[in-house]
Amino acid sequence: MEKKKFYLILISLSIVTIIWGLNVIMIKYLSGIFPVVQLSAWRISMAALCLLIFTYSKWKPGIKKLTLSAWGLIFLVGFTSIFLHQLLISQGLRFTSGSAGSLILGLNPLTTSLLAMVLLGDQFNLKRFIGIGLGFTGVLIVVGHPGSAGTDPVKGNLIVFLSMLAYVSGGLLIKQAVKQASVFQVTTFSHMFGALLLLIMWFLFPVEPSVYHANLFAFGVMVFSGCIATALCTSWWNMAISEIGPSKTTLFLNVMPISSLFFAALFLNEKIHLYHALALLLIVAGIYLGLSRQKGTALPAKSISINKAL
């Protein structure tokens, strides 16, 4: 690969993870304006539509004919990592701070690594095990800290933690789904299933008022969150994995919690405390150790390609 192309990929990955960090703050902001189900339904519907257009224009040659079992796996991915995840994260961020939520979501790759060892038989690695311990310690500091901002921070932190678990559960299903479908099909149709479930829930359980005090700026933030942060950035992430592999790509996830802390202080006027810094240090150190693998144990590129989008 040419150096110029390689550096462009690294720059694009940096932009992606910075935007994903900002996306947590945008969801926190939007959750105070829109009802949870409505917010999730609209955001993910926008993302699904953009992904559908992108997949059938850019990656049409790689599209496969899907079997019933493939559709079933993709539906489960959409149910867990899109439908449940979006409902829980939007609800959790109503009660806790954006900075705390971003640190909890930063545990995603370590939780995936732990569950892969327990459920999928991934080889045990002492460095990974220590890294997982460090990461969970960092999150526990945030989850249980009485000084966290928010109306009910402990409740909110726990809900965000559950949203992260839902997302990781879907990520584990992806490893099986991509054996029967292209990664872009899994990405697109899982978002479409998630959007459909959210829209059904919105129609079945309407809330009053349907929009609280939304303005053009709020709708603009929602469009950016759905079309750019979720759809476009997911596509960039997928393309980077196909070019430089999962091990190098995943290291950029360390940028996300740092980005969220910065944007939380900048846009939400949230104070960054010493325990935030300590938690961040433990999580980043844990991710660094947790992503280290013995020779021959790296995950296939397709298995983690949509494991981080919000």
C-alpha positions, 0 to 999 in steps of 0.5 A: 500500500502506498504511504499516502493512501495509508496515511489517508486511512489513518486520518479518516479513522481519527476523524471517525472516532472523534465523530463517534465520541461527539455522537455520544454527546449529541445523543445526550443533547437530543435525549433531552429534547425528543422522547427516547423511542422517537429519537432512536427511530428517527436517527436509525431510520436515517442511518439505514436509508443512507447505508442502503444507498451506499451499499447498493451504489458502492458495494453492489458487486459484493452483494450475495443472495441471502438464505433464511438463516442469514436473514435470521442472524441479521435480524438478531444483530439488528434486534440486539446491537441496534434496537435494544442498544439505541433504546437503552443508550438514549434512555441512560444518557437522560439520567447520567452525564455524557462524559460518564456514558462515553467512558462506559461505552469505551469498554465495548472492545474489552467486553467483546474480548471477554465474551469471545473467550467465554462463549466462542472459545477464543484463546486465553491471553494473560495480557488480555485478561489483565487488560479486561480487569483494568478496563472494568475497574475504570468503568466501576469507578465511573458507574458507582461514583456519587459525584457523577453529574445527572438526575440519577447518575447511578441508574443512568450509568447502569442503563448505558452499561446494559446498552453496551452489553446489548451492542456487544451481544450483537457484535458476537452474532456478526461473526456468524452472519458475515459467513453467509452475507457481505459485511455491508449487507449485514451492516445495512440490513441490521440497521433496517431491521433495527429501524423497523422495530423502533418505528413499530414501537413508536407507533404502538406506544406514542408519547405526548407531546411527540416533539417537546421543544425541538428546533431546526438546530436539534433536527440538524444534530439528529441528521448529522448523528444518523447520516454522518456519525452512524452511516458514513462513519460506519462505512469508512470504518468498514473500508479501513478494516478491509485495507489495513486489518482489524488489529490496527483499526481497532486501536483507534477506538482509544480516541473515542472516550477522549473525544467524548470527554472533550466535547462534553466539557465544550458543549455540555459544560460538564466538569471533568473530575480526577476520577474521570481521568483515572477511569480513562487511564485505566480503560485506555491501558486496558484496551491496549492490553486487551487488544494484544493477541498471540500470533495466529489469534487475530480476529478476521477482518469481517468479525468486528467491522460494525462493532462500534457504530452508534 
